[in-house]
Amino acid sequence: MTTSPPRTARRPHRPHRPHRPHRRRAAVLTSAVLTALALLAACSGPPKGDAGDLTDVHLSAATPPARGEIDSFSWAVYAEPPTLDYTVAFDYPQNTILSNVCESLMRWTPALTTEPGLAQKASNPDPTTWVYDLRPGVRFHDGKEMTADDVVFSLGRQMNPDNAAAWAQVFQNVSAVTKSGPLQVTVTLKKPDSQFPQYMATAAGVVASKAGVEAAGEDYGTAGGLACTGPFELGTWNKGQSIELTRFDGYWGTKAKSKKAVFRVLTDPSARTNAMLSGEVDGGYLIPTESYARLRGSGTGTLHFGEGLSTVNVNVTNMEGPLGDVRVRRALSLALDRTGFVKAGLGGAGTVTNSLTTRAAWAAAPERTLKTAFDSLPPSGQDIEKAKALIQEAGARGKTLTMATSSIGQDVSLLATAVQAAGTQIGLDVRLKTIAPNAFTALFTDPRAREGIDMFPLTYYDSITDPLDLLANFKTGAYMNFAGYSDPQYDQLVDQATAVYPVEQRMDIEAKLQHQASEQLLWIPVAEWPTALFLGKRITGAPTTISYMHYPWAADVGAAQ
């Protein structure tokens, strides 16, 4: 969260309300913007004494495999999950932990492909039917064997409106989930849905014990076990401090290499970095961007980068004001210093983009489709004079916009500052509203938290390797369509793409969606951003890709020597 939301509908049980800081005077804002402009233009990396700017970032698919077992390892997370209930596993901290405890019908691999998970086979006998044959002998953490009844119950919790499940949108085309054998479940769809089977490799497809969840009642996810099947089970949860996972020796698959994994809650970016440098924690994902060079040059471990399926964007949340005019959105995009932001805000590790989707999300597309999807998109380079002309033409000079910001990380705070600076250069009054780090997630879950806000920094990561995961967000009524954009033609294309199972044919339609969303600048794309992973010298084996959100990565972590 985090700098990013989830991919589809996300609604936790206990959304946080952000605090309301005092609004600064316009004169002070102008001074701050001019200073920020100078900083962004002059920034050449971290402060003196660090290792300098990252200029040689290479993506890798994995880290060296572990050479043996270890007793335990510790891991930094930037926030404490409010719950580990799989139905509301909508953000980085929750999924980073939960992916090692609860498993899904299918599995997202470190290579970002899908393979069998708790279902040993998935078949599609007709366009509206999916049949999942379950692995025999799989045991929950309480020792009971998994059955079809548990699958029907688990998916049913996602579909129950009383649960306000984060993944409810995945099930919008499901008419029934039924037991068709002791170890077989049949999902009947209202209409063909190419996205549903892919999401069965995410938390949407998690299977938990019916008896275990019912016994926990309202405490499920916050106290006691999680009644799942993964290589680790939930151990001690020291609220506000740490969450311990212990190895489940009855696991059906390859046994975890570590007997214990301890997740330390470190909300301050500097504290997380210092903990890694000192060896207080052994590693972490979501490394503070301002610490990239420092960690790389420390000699205490290795900084890795992998495919993140992530784009950094400006999320437009209000089209009733000045941003309702596409010329104003285009002007802001043209005025934005993307190169300066990547250097300062992403530590030099990102890539400037004019695309809402990552190229990796189109991995299955033929070359002709890639050309259609990425050619002739709006420019990513700065053109201040053209931007000023658009503002003048729209009659928006001097108009006020509010941009949310947070100290959650430089990828958020410096993007907000860059947008403010861009606005100042072209005659817009962009004011910043600070949101506390622990409340930032509420921007994605609570409409009240977005009141008075026109836009905010958004790092969007795909949950599946399909561009429609992002592009469907602009359909009328979609959960993350915060600005209320509505276009019947766009909605029709989303429906068409959703209904098509053959990948190449589907991506031809998705290329059209990409162009329409990009031309309208429904979000303003800024950069592609890889996943960052730091491993101390003691451990190895973790995947470098965004797969860790749904893959039991901690089971692969073991001794480096």
Secondary structure, 3 states (H helix, E strand, C coil): CCCCCCCCCCCCCCCCCCCCCCCCCHHHHHHHHHHHHHHHHHCCCCCCCCCCCCCCCCECCECCCCCECECCEEEEECCCCCCCCHHHCCCHHHHHHHCCCCCECEEECCCCCEEECCEEEEEEEECCEEEEEECCCCECCCCCECCHHHHHHHHHHHHCHHHCCCCHHHHCCEEEEEEEECCEEEEEECCCCCCHHHHCCCHHHECCCHHHHHHHHHHCCCCCCCCCCCCEEEEEEECCCEEEEEECCCCCCCCCCECEEEEEECCCHHHHHHHHHHCCCCEEECCCHHHHHHHHCCCCEEEEEECCCEEEEEEECCCCCHHHCHHHHHHHHHHCCHHHHHHHHCCCCCEECCCCCCHHHHCCCCHHHHHHHHCCCCCCCCCHHHHHHHHHHHCCCCCEEEEEECCCCHHHHHHHHHHHHHHHHHCCEEEEEECCHHHCCHHHHCHHHHCCCCEEEEEEECCCCCCHHHHHHHCCCCCCCCCCCCCHHHHHHHHHHHHCCCHHHHHHHHHHHHHHHHHHCCEEEEEECCEEEEEECCEECCECCHHHHCCCHHHHCEECC
